[in-house]
Amino acid sequence: MVRASAPGPDLNGWIEEGRRTIIDVADMLGVPADVYTRDPLSLIPALQNYVSRLPFNDFEQSDWVTLHSDLMSYVADFLIQRHGARWVVVDDPGASRGYRYVVQAEGLDGELRRIDPADIVMAEFDSQPVEITRMLASAQLALRLASEIDENG
């Protein structure tokens, strides 16, 4: 339940803001919006190069927030474009606003699953160096949009 002092969810605003964020990031990194929109994988080389050069040791809180937001937007938009995922709102009593935005998709097994792209990004920060392809693969595996490779065969 949403707390009385917190505004209710604005799913459409959230979706538009995330899309605008990743289009701006692509543009900043030299990937035209039309190229990115046709193929979200086209951003990987430029985004990986950018992230690999960031001076994490010199980051301030605002730098971390911006990078986290940018990567979260990319993970979500990639899942939406490539796998037909969509943003949804779920109740979260532990969140200050009482809800959170998550991405939902139907896995290869036909089951609906949800992930918070923020969790995928945070896990990637814990596995430095940050690897964009690993981050996308983690999101796909979490939603069962790809199958894990059997090490025995």
C-alpha positions as CSV (number, residue, x, y, z in Angstrom):
1,M,0.0,0.0,0.0
2,V,1.3,3.5,-0.9
3,R,2.0,5.6,2.2
4,A,-0.3,8.6,2.6
5,S,2.6,11.2,2.4
6,A,4.1,9.6,-0.8
7,P,2.7,10.4,-4.2
8,G,1.2,7.4,-6.1
9,P,3.1,5.7,-8.9
10,D,3.3,7.4,-12.3
11,L,4.1,4.4,-14.4
12,N,3.8,6.3,-17.7
13,G,6.1,9.0,-16.5
14,W,8.6,6.4,-15.2
15,I,8.6,4.6,-18.6
16,E,9.1,7.9,-20.5
17,E,11.9,9.1,-18.3
18,G,13.8,5.8,-18.5
19,R,13.5,5.8,-22.3
20,R,14.6,9.4,-22.6
21,T,17.5,8.7,-20.3
22,I,18.9,5.8,-22.4
23,I,18.3,7.7,-25.7
24,D,20.3,10.6,-24.2
25,V,23.1,8.3,-23.1
26,A,23.3,6.7,-26.6
27,D,23.4,10.2,-28.1
28,M,26.1,11.3,-25.7
29,L,28.2,8.2,-26.6
30,G,27.8,8.8,-30.4
31,V,25.1,6.2,-31.1
32,P,22.3,7.9,-33.0
33,A,18.8,7.3,-31.6
34,D,17.6,5.6,-34.7
35,V,20.5,3.1,-34.6
36,Y,20.0,2.4,-31.0
37,T,16.2,2.0,-31.4
38,R,16.7,-0.5,-34.2
39,D,19.2,-2.5,-32.2
40,P,19.8,-1.9,-28.5
41,L,23.0,-4.0,-28.7
42,S,24.5,-1.3,-30.8
43,L,25.2,0.7,-27.6
44,I,27.3,-2.0,-26.0
45,P,30.7,-1.1,-27.4
46,A,30.4,2.6,-26.6
47,L,28.8,2.1,-23.2
48,Q,31.4,-0.5,-22.2
49,N,34.2,1.8,-23.3
50,Y,32.7,4.7,-21.4
51,V,32.1,2.7,-18.2
52,S,35.6,1.1,-18.4
53,R,37.2,4.6,-18.3
54,L,35.2,6.0,-15.4
55,P,37.3,7.0,-12.3
56,F,35.2,5.1,-9.8
57,N,37.6,6.0,-7.0
58,D,36.8,9.7,-7.5
59,F,33.1,9.3,-7.7
60,E,30.8,11.3,-5.5
61,Q,27.3,10.2,-4.5
62,S,25.7,12.1,-7.4
63,D,28.0,10.3,-9.9
64,W,27.0,6.9,-8.6
65,V,23.3,7.8,-8.8
66,T,23.6,9.0,-12.4
67,L,25.6,6.0,-13.5
68,H,23.2,3.6,-11.7
69,S,20.2,5.3,-13.3
70,D,21.8,5.2,-16.8
71,L,22.6,1.5,-16.6
72,M,19.3,0.6,-15.0
73,S,17.5,2.4,-17.9
74,Y,19.6,0.5,-20.4
75,V,18.9,-2.9,-18.8
76,A,15.2,-2.2,-18.8
77,D,15.1,-0.8,-22.3
78,F,17.1,-3.7,-23.7
79,L,14.7,-6.2,-22.1
80,I,11.7,-4.3,-23.4
81,Q,13.0,-4.0,-27.0
82,R,14.5,-7.5,-27.3
83,H,12.1,-9.6,-25.2
84,G,8.9,-7.7,-25.0
85,A,9.2,-7.0,-21.3
86,R,7.3,-4.2,-19.7
87,W,7.5,-2.0,-16.6
88,V,4.9,-2.7,-13.8
89,V,4.3,-1.3,-10.3
90,V,4.5,-3.7,-7.3
91,D,3.7,-3.0,-3.7
92,D,6.8,-2.9,-1.5
93,P,6.2,-2.1,2.1
94,G,10.0,-1.8,2.6
95,A,10.3,1.0,0.1
96,S,9.9,4.6,1.3
97,R,7.2,5.2,-1.2
98,G,5.4,1.9,-0.6
99,Y,6.0,0.5,-4.1
100,R,8.6,0.1,-6.7
101,Y,8.9,-0.3,-10.5
102,V,10.0,-3.6,-11.8
103,V,10.3,-5.2,-15.3
104,Q,8.1,-8.2,-16.1
105,A,8.6,-10.7,-18.9
106,E,7.5,-14.1,-19.9
107,G,10.3,-16.6,-19.6
108,L,11.1,-19.4,-22.0
109,D,9.1,-21.7,-19.8
110,G,6.0,-19.5,-20.2
111,E,6.1,-18.2,-16.6
112,L,5.9,-14.5,-15.8
113,R,8.8,-13.2,-13.8
114,R,9.9,-9.8,-12.5
115,I,13.2,-8.2,-11.8
116,D,14.2,-4.8,-10.5
117,P,16.9,-3.5,-13.0
118,A,18.4,-1.6,-10.0
119,D,19.2,-5.0,-8.4
120,I,20.9,-6.2,-11.6
121,V,23.0,-3.1,-11.8
122,M,24.0,-3.2,-8.1
123,A,25.1,-6.9,-8.5
124,E,27.2,-5.8,-11.4
125,F,28.9,-3.1,-9.3
126,D,29.8,-5.9,-6.9
127,S,31.5,-7.9,-9.7
128,Q,33.9,-5.2,-11.0
129,P,35.1,-4.6,-13.5
130,V,31.6,-3.7,-14.8
131,E,30.8,-5.7,-17.9
132,I,27.8,-4.5,-19.9
133,T,27.2,-7.9,-21.6
134,R,27.4,-9.8,-18.3
135,M,24.9,-7.3,-16.9
136,L,22.4,-7.9,-19.7
137,A,23.0,-11.7,-19.6
138,S,22.3,-11.6,-15.8
139,A,19.0,-9.9,-16.5
140,Q,18.0,-12.3,-19.2
141,L,18.9,-15.3,-17.0
142,A,16.9,-13.9,-14.0
143,L,13.8,-13.6,-16.2
144,R,14.5,-17.0,-17.8
145,L,14.7,-15.3,-21.2
146,A,17.8,-17.3,-22.0
147,S,18.9,-20.7,-20.8
148,E,22.1,-21.4,-18.9
149,I,24.7,-23.4,-20.6
150,D,25.1,-26.9,-19.1
151,E,28.7,-27.2,-18.2
152,N,28.5,-31.0,-18.7
153,G,27.4,-31.0,-22.2
